[in-house]
């Protein structure tokens, strides 16, 4: 199997981290010809990443679907552990972030390096992102991981955007850093920093995000 996607994408990162959590060796490749190329449109006409190409040639888009597929295909090391309630909480946390926070973070990422960026859109994105993260926090378990006592899909869904926020939304646009202080996300972040799997992935992903930011600031 291989995953088609770009390293700075939080959704590509979600799947790669989920695969790592499950002990899977998943290869990543960039979209052939770029996102808007005919070659990639033949793979996913929607033009979105990531896309999983299975060993039998099936193409699966959408990170949430891919993660569920990997969970079903390799249940021996679960990425959705615990009780049905635990599994539901993990899925819910990922879903709430995707529905109520992700688009606002994307808006801010797209404003990096834009000299005449829409200030009204920026303010709305900052407000929306803060509200979305508050919704996420309300559904997080007491800890140490996002959905309970064991790492899960929820942690894989939250870690990449938190790395982006620490690199962009907080230092560049003034969002209150959710990973600092005493809030639920901040307490969870300490677990991410101390867990070898998540800490190593966060370091590598931060470098990918930093590279994208530097490229946009340079006008490339």
N, C-alpha and C positions, 0 to 999 in steps of 0.2 A: 504494500500500500504506500501511497505517497499523498502528501497534502500540498495543494497548489495555493500559494498565498505569499504575501510580503511580510518580512519580519516585523516591521513596526505596527502592523494591524493588530488591534487587541483581540479580534476574533480569530485570526490565525494563531495568535499567541495562546488564546484560551484552549484551542484544540491541542496544540503542541504540549502545553502544560498538563492537560488532562491525560494525554497519552503517556507522558513521563510519570505522572502520578500512578498510573496503572502498570508501569513497568514495560511499556511498549516502545519499540524502536520505530518511530515514524519519521520518514524522510520528508523534507520540505523542498519544494521547487517554486520558483517565481512563475507567474502566469506567462505563457509563451507569447512574446510580442507585446506584453503589457495588457493592462485591464481592458483597453478599448480596441484591441486588435481583433481581426477576424478569427485568428487562431484561438484566442481565449473565448470569444463569443460562441465559437463552436462547442466549447466545453461547457460554458454556462451562459446562455443567451441573456440572462439578467445582468451579467457583467460584474458580479460581486464575488468577493473572496471571503472565506476559503472554500475550496472544493476538494473533497476526498476522492481519489481514484483508487478503487479497491483492486485486489489482486485479480479479480475476474473482469476488470474493465468498467465496472459500474461507476458512475459519477454522482456523488452526493454533495450538494451545496448546503449552506447554512450550518453554522457552528453548533447550534443546539442539537440539530439532527445528527450531525457527525458524532458528537459526544455520546448521544444515546445509542448510536450504532456501535461505537467502540465498546460501550458498556455491555451491550447485549452479546457482542461477538467475543468479548474476553471478560467473563464474569468472575474469573478466579481471584482477581485483585480488584475489588469494587471501587469505582469512583463515586458511587452513590451508596455508601454503607449505612448500616443501622436499620432502624425501624421504618415502616412506611411513612411515619410522620417525619423522621429525619430526612428521608429521601425527598419528600414533598417540600420540606423547608429549603433544601439545597436547590431544587428546581425553582422554587418561588423566588429565592434571592437573586438567582441569575436572571429570571424573567423580569423582576421589578427593576433591576438595573437596566436591562435592555429597553424596557418600555418608558421609563421615567427619567433616566439619567444619560444614557449613551448618546442620544442625538445632541444634547447640549455640550457634551465633551467634544464631540466631533466638530461642532461649530467653532469652538475655541481653537482646536487644532488647526482648522482651516484658516484661521486668522493670523497664524504665526507667519511673520515676514510680510504681511500685507500692510502697506503704508497707509492706505486710505480705508482701512477696515471699518465696517459699519459699527459704530459705537453703541447704537441702540440694540442691535442684534447681540453684541457682546454682553451688554448688561443683562439682557433677557436670558442669555445662555448661562451666565454666572448664577443668576437667581434660580433658573430651572435646574441646574446641576446641583446646587446646594439643597434644593427641595427634594430632588430625586435621591440623593445620598441619604437624606433624613428618612425617606421611605425605606431604603435598604436597611438602615440601622435598626429600624423598628422590627424587622423580620429576622435579624440575626440572633443566633442562640447566645447564651451567656459565655460560651467559649470552651476551649481556646480557639477553635476553628469557627468559621463563619456559620456552619449549620449544626455544630455540636462538638463532640469530643474527638471526632476523626476528620481528617482532610477529605474534601469532596469536590464535586463540580462547582459548588458555590465559591470556594476559594480560587478555583481556576478561572471563574468568571470575573471575580473582583480584582485579582492581583494585577493583570495588565492595565486596566483603566486607572488603578491607583498609582501605578508607576507613571503613567502619562500625566495624571493630575499633579504629582510631585515634581514633574519635569516642566510642565507647561501652565496649567490653569492656576496653580498656587503661586509660583514665583513670577510668572510673566503677566498674569491678569488679575491677581489679587484675591483669588478664592482662598478662603480659610482652609488650610491644609487639614483634611479629615484624618490623616494618619498621625497627627500630633495632638497632644492634649490627653484628655481622659475619656473621650467618647468611645463608643463600642467599636467603631472602625479603627481607632487608634490602638485599642487593646488588642484587636485582631492583628493589626500590622506588626505588633511586637512578636506574635507567634510566627508570622511570615518571615520575619528577620532571623528568627532562631531555628526555623525548620530548614534543614540542609537542602531539601529538594526545592522548596519555594524560594529560599534566599539565593541560591545559585541561578535559578531561572530569572528572578527579578533583576539581578546584576546584568545578565546578558540582554534581557529585554530593554533595560534602561539604556544600554549602549545603542540599541537599534533605534529607540525613540530619539535619543540625543543626536544620532546621525541624521535623522529626518529633520529635526529642528534646525540643525546647523545648515543643512542643505536649503531649507526654505528661507532662513535668514540671509543666506548668501544670494538669494534670488534665483536659485537653480530650479 
